[in-house]
């Protein structure tokens, strides 16, 4: 039994909107990072699904997905390093307090 493409697109749409909602409503830098990761994973699902739907024998979408995962991992490492540095300076990772770091 094969799952229809429509259901994958519904899943990625829900993930994308949950990420957008979390990005604009959360005040914690870690929650914002998780929201960005949700949006990136939604696009990775779209790459894999459209590859399977349009080009079932090819692997371009899967390579784009792997590239997206690598970029996402690098972005997460840099973001967590920045969060650790912010926490060391102001002992808080709320987005409202980050403006205090301006010179």
N, C-alpha and C positions, 0 to 999 in steps of 0.2 A: 504494500500500500504506500503510495507516494503522496507526500504533503504538497498541496497546491502552492504555487508561487505567491498567490494572494495572501496567504497566511504569514509567510515570511515577511512580506512587505508591511503587513499590519503590525507585526512584532517590531520591525525596525522603526516604523513610524511612532509607535508608542514609546520606544526607547529614546528616539530623538526628541520628542516633545517632553518626556520626563527629564532629559538632560537639559533642555533649554529652560524649563521651568525651574529646575534646581539651580542652574547657573545664575538666573536673575533674581531668585528669592533668598538664597542662602547667604549668610554673612561670614561663614567659616571658610577659610582658604582650602581646607581639606575637603569639605563638602563640594566646593566649587570645582576642585580637581576631579572628584568622582563624577560630577555632572559632565565635565568635558570628556572624560573617559567613556561615559555612556554614549555621548554623541558620536565619538570616534568608532565605538563598537557598532553602532547602528549603521554607519557608512560601510564598515567592513562586511556586515551582513548583506547590504545591498550589492557590494562588489561581487560576493560569492553567488548570490541569487541570480543577478543579471547575467553573470557568466554562464551559469548552468542553464538559464532559460534561452539566451540568444546563441551561445556557442557551447553546446553540451560536450564536445570533444576537446575543447581548448582549455588552457589553464591560465589565461591572462588575468582573469578576475581573482583567481586564487593567489597569484603572485602579487597583485595589487593589495590583496588582503594581508598577506604576509609582510609586505612593505609597510602598510598602515599599522600593523601590530608593532613592527620595529620602531617606527616613528613615535608611536604612542608610548612605548617603553622608555625611549630616550627622553621624551617630554615629561613623563612621570618622574624619572630620576632627577631631572633638572628642577622640576617644580618642588619636589620634596626637599631637595638641597636648599632651595630658596626659602621654603617654609621653616626649615630648621634654623637658618640664619636669622629670619625675622623673629622667631621665637626666642633665640638667644639675646636679641637686642631689646625686645619690648615685652617678653614673657606672655605674649598673646598672639593668636593667629586669626583674629577677626579682621575682616576687610576694612572696617571703619578705622581701626587703629593703625593700619599700614600707612595711612596718609601722614601719620606722625613722623615717619622716617624722612620726609622731605627736608632738605637742608635749610 
